[in-house]
Amino acid sequence: MPIVTTRCVVLQTHRYSDTSKILRLMTEDHGPRSAIARGALRPKSRISGLTEPFAEGVATIYLKANRDLHALSDFELIRERQVLGADLRRFAGASVLCELVLRLAPEHADANLYHVLVDGLDELIAASADAAGTAALQQIWRLVSTLGFGPSLDVCVSCGRIVEPGAGGCFDHAAGGVRCRDCPPIGVELAAHELAALRDLVSGRESPRVNRRQVGLLADFIRYHASEGLQIKSLDFLTDL
C-alpha cells in the first residue's frame, strides 16, 4: 500500500457515516482519485473545513491496489476558494469545470489538465463581477478543448474551406463546429458578429458579455460531445441562470 503526497483539487464531497466523508479529487501526479477522510466531520477535525469543493491542497493518500476508494491521511490547504460560492455565475462555472473533470478526466496522470482546472478556478475568482459570466464560458471552453473536444471555428466542418473572419455561418454542434455559408445550413445560424464572439470565447480573448444564446451553444456542444449520455447537473444549473 504505497503512500503518495500530491497536489490536488477537491472536485466533490459526499457524507459517509456520521463522522467521515468521501472526497473526489483531481490530483496532479495520479489523476482523478476517490479518498475517504475518516473523522473529517468531527467538530475538532483539523481538515473538517479544509476539504471543501474547489479547495486546492497537498494530500497524503494511502493508495490501495485494485481499489477505487483510497484513504486520506492528511491534507495541507493551499487555497480554499470559498469566494466562488458567493456569486452564482462564478459558482456555476466552477461547478461545471469540476464536474467535467470528474466525469471525463483520463484515469492516468494529466498535469496539463490539472493546471488548466486550477487556472480556470483562479480566473473565475480574478474576474470582475461584470465579467464573471464571460470568464466562466471562456474557462469551460478551454477545459473542453484540453479534454480533446474543442470546436472547429475557422474551417468549415463540412467542406473544409476556411471561414473568413468577417463571415457568419451555422454552428453544427453534432459535426463539431461551424459550417460555411456555401454548405447546407445545419445547426444554429450565427451572424458574423456572433461567430466572432464565439471565437473570442473559445480562444480566451477579450469578449463582450455573454448572453443566453452563447451559453446554449456551449451547453449543447458539451452535451453532445463530452457528456457521453451522462447528465451534467452543473451544466443545467449554468443554463438556468
C-alpha positions as MATLAB code, in Angstrom:
seq = 'MPIVTTRCVVLQTHRYSDTSKILRLMTEDHGPRSAIARGALRPKSRISGLTEPFAEGVATIYLKANRDLHALSDFELIRERQVLGADLRRFAGASVLCELVLRLAPEHADANLYHVLVDGLDELIAASADAAGTAALQQIWRLVSTLGFGPSLDVCVSCGRIVEPGAGGCFDHAAGGVRCRDCPPIGVELAAHELAALRDLVSGRESPRVNRRQVGLLADFIRYHASEGLQIKSLDFLTDL';
ca = [
       0.000    0.000    0.000;
       2.083    2.965   -1.234;
       1.761    6.345    0.445;
       1.767    9.268   -2.003;
       1.804   13.019   -1.481;
       0.439   15.134   -4.299;
      -1.211   18.456   -5.049;
      -4.911   18.128   -5.693;
      -8.211   19.951   -6.141;
     -11.363   18.826   -4.344;
     -13.961   18.251   -7.056;
     -16.812   16.919   -4.966;
     -17.576   15.632   -1.460;
     -20.075   13.129   -0.075;
     -21.008   12.435    3.512;
     -20.021    8.949    4.651;
     -21.342    7.896    8.070;
     -21.705   10.438   10.874;
     -18.037   11.364   11.051;
     -16.421   10.775    7.659;
     -16.746   11.912    4.085;
     -15.625   10.785    0.664;
     -13.622   13.204   -1.460;
     -13.434   13.150   -5.225;
     -10.048   14.621   -6.098;
      -8.152   15.627   -9.211;
      -4.510   15.063   -8.358;
      -1.544   16.458  -10.236;
       0.508   13.255  -10.143;
      -2.057   10.433  -10.055;
      -5.089   11.664  -11.979;
      -8.595   11.503  -10.509;
      -8.872    9.659   -7.194;
     -11.533    8.979   -4.580;
     -10.467    9.003   -0.940;
     -12.231    8.600    2.368;
     -11.420   11.206    5.004;
     -12.193    9.416    8.262;
     -13.262   11.699   11.083;
     -13.418   14.747    8.806;
     -16.902   15.645   10.060;
     -15.972   15.607   13.716;
     -16.063   19.116   15.260;
     -12.398   19.004   16.240;
     -11.130   17.543   12.971;
      -8.188   19.520   11.592;
      -9.275   19.013    7.989;
     -13.018   19.480    8.505;
     -13.221   22.914    6.888;
     -10.312   22.448    4.509;
     -11.612   19.719    2.217;
     -14.485   21.557    0.553;
     -15.211   21.721   -3.210;
     -12.794   23.903   -5.239;
     -10.160   23.815   -2.471;
      -6.578   23.068   -3.508;
      -4.063   21.414   -1.236;
      -1.385   18.808   -0.778;
      -2.914   15.450    0.069;
      -1.269   12.397    1.572;
      -3.112    9.311    0.384;
      -2.756    5.597    1.034;
      -3.303    4.068   -2.401;
      -4.912    0.647   -2.222;
      -4.141   -1.741   -5.075;
      -7.148   -2.732   -7.189;
      -9.430   -0.421   -5.207;
     -11.380    2.641   -6.269;
     -11.570    4.148   -2.788;
      -8.353    5.099   -1.014;
      -7.585    6.566    2.409;
      -6.727   10.219    3.037;
      -4.327   10.647    5.934;
      -3.512   14.352    5.655;
      -4.454   17.492    3.733;
      -2.460   20.738    3.769;
      -4.502   23.613    2.368;
      -3.022   25.794   -0.394;
      -6.131   27.772   -1.392;
      -9.715   27.364   -0.195;
     -11.640   29.362   -2.899;
     -14.826   29.722   -0.826;
     -15.385   33.068   -2.523;
     -16.612   31.165   -5.592;
     -19.759   30.279   -3.679;
     -20.679   33.931   -3.136;
     -21.587   34.574   -6.804;
     -23.925   32.300   -8.766;
     -22.110   32.743  -12.086;
     -18.709   32.013  -10.560;
     -20.130   29.056   -8.641;
     -21.864   27.646  -11.717;
     -18.728   27.995  -13.841;
     -16.518   26.376  -11.198;
     -19.029   23.555  -10.743;
     -19.054   22.794  -14.482;
     -15.245   22.758  -14.575;
     -15.055   20.313  -11.662;
     -17.853   18.069  -12.900;
     -16.343   17.799  -16.379;
     -13.003   16.784  -14.869;
     -14.753   14.378  -12.509;
     -16.582   12.631  -15.321;
     -14.151   12.897  -18.236;
     -10.568   13.114  -16.961;
      -8.387   10.160  -18.020;
      -7.554    7.705  -15.259;
      -3.825    8.362  -15.623;
      -1.968   11.485  -14.507;
      -2.539   14.557  -16.660;
      -0.629   17.512  -15.225;
      -1.726   19.816  -18.050;
      -5.410   19.134  -17.375;
      -4.797   19.658  -13.667;
      -3.269   23.086  -14.245;
      -5.993   24.110  -16.701;
      -8.517   23.305  -13.952;
      -6.564   25.268  -11.332;
      -6.082   28.235  -13.676;
      -9.778   28.184  -14.562;
     -10.873   28.359  -10.935;
      -8.423   31.182  -10.243;
      -9.538   33.134  -13.335;
     -13.129   32.958  -12.096;
     -12.027   34.486   -8.801;
      -9.970   37.192  -10.518;
     -12.734   38.253  -12.931;
     -14.745   41.360  -12.114;
     -18.417   40.987  -11.224;
     -19.485   42.115  -14.706;
     -17.064   39.726  -16.418;
     -17.788   36.631  -14.302;
     -20.183   35.118  -16.846;
     -17.751   35.640  -19.709;
     -14.880   34.201  -17.667;
     -16.961   31.121  -16.870;
     -17.626   30.363  -20.544;
     -14.025   31.055  -21.533;
     -12.623   28.697  -18.922;
     -15.150   25.958  -19.702;
     -14.329   26.162  -23.408;
     -10.633   25.979  -22.532;
     -11.186   22.869  -20.441;
     -13.330   21.255  -23.134;
     -10.536   21.850  -25.666;
      -7.960   20.392  -23.246;
     -10.145   17.293  -22.921;
      -9.974   16.957  -26.719;
     -13.431   18.227  -27.695;
     -12.607   21.720  -28.955;
     -14.808   23.050  -31.793;
     -13.620   23.917  -35.287;
     -14.433   27.600  -35.858;
     -12.016   28.646  -38.611;
     -12.501   25.768  -41.057;
     -15.882   24.537  -42.288;
     -16.676   21.121  -40.794;
     -18.489   20.162  -43.993;
     -16.346   21.261  -46.952;
     -13.037   22.108  -45.269;
     -12.883   25.668  -46.604;
     -11.596   28.484  -44.408;
     -14.405   30.517  -42.844;
     -13.281   34.113  -43.198;
     -13.286   36.325  -40.077;
     -15.999   38.629  -41.475;
     -18.383   35.822  -42.403;
     -21.112   34.102  -40.468;
     -22.230   30.505  -40.670;
     -24.049   27.742  -38.836;
     -22.763   26.212  -35.615;
     -23.359   22.490  -36.054;
     -22.604   21.030  -32.617;
     -23.088   17.461  -33.865;
     -20.450   17.936  -36.571;
     -18.120   19.692  -34.152;
     -18.031   23.282  -35.345;
     -19.051   25.886  -37.897;
     -20.459   25.358  -41.398;
     -19.750   27.988  -44.033;
     -22.456   29.800  -45.992;
     -21.874   27.620  -49.069;
     -22.843   24.419  -47.242;
     -26.314   23.234  -46.191;
     -27.495   25.273  -43.174;
     -27.463   22.673  -40.424;
     -27.319   23.876  -36.836;
     -27.687   27.284  -35.214;
     -27.455   30.249  -37.565;
     -24.767   32.712  -36.435;
     -24.279   36.209  -37.774;
     -20.708   37.333  -38.349;
     -20.502   39.181  -35.021;
     -21.914   36.158  -33.146;
     -19.357   33.816  -34.681;
     -16.616   36.343  -33.891;
     -17.778   36.471  -30.254;
     -17.749   32.665  -30.084;
     -14.200   32.601  -31.465;
     -13.165   35.094  -28.790;
     -14.703   32.982  -26.018;
     -13.081   29.759  -27.217;
      -9.677   31.401  -27.691;
      -9.848   33.265  -24.367;
      -9.563   36.709  -25.977;
     -11.363   39.734  -24.576;
     -15.031   39.259  -25.384;
     -18.316   41.104  -24.867;
     -20.570   39.964  -22.045;
     -22.163   36.601  -22.713;
     -25.834   36.024  -23.394;
     -28.178   33.047  -23.204;
     -27.528   32.141  -26.854;
     -23.795   31.731  -26.241;
     -24.450   29.682  -23.106;
     -26.771   27.463  -25.127;
     -24.116   26.862  -27.801;
     -21.660   25.723  -25.142;
     -24.202   23.546  -23.331;
     -25.402   21.791  -26.493;
     -21.840   21.183  -27.624;
     -20.819   19.654  -24.292;
     -23.944   17.511  -24.042;
     -23.333   16.060  -27.495;
     -19.566   15.585  -27.441;
     -18.357   15.383  -23.870;
     -21.061   14.105  -21.551;
     -21.355   10.667  -23.205;
     -25.034   10.493  -22.339;
     -24.435   11.441  -18.699;
     -26.391   14.255  -17.108;
     -24.097   17.076  -16.070;
     -26.152   18.726  -13.342;
     -23.926   21.775  -13.025;
     -24.357   22.460  -16.742;
     -28.135   22.507  -16.296;
     -27.642   24.983  -13.439;
     -25.470   27.215  -15.629;
     -28.022   27.322  -18.441;
     -30.821   28.178  -15.984;
     -29.059   31.306  -14.697;
];
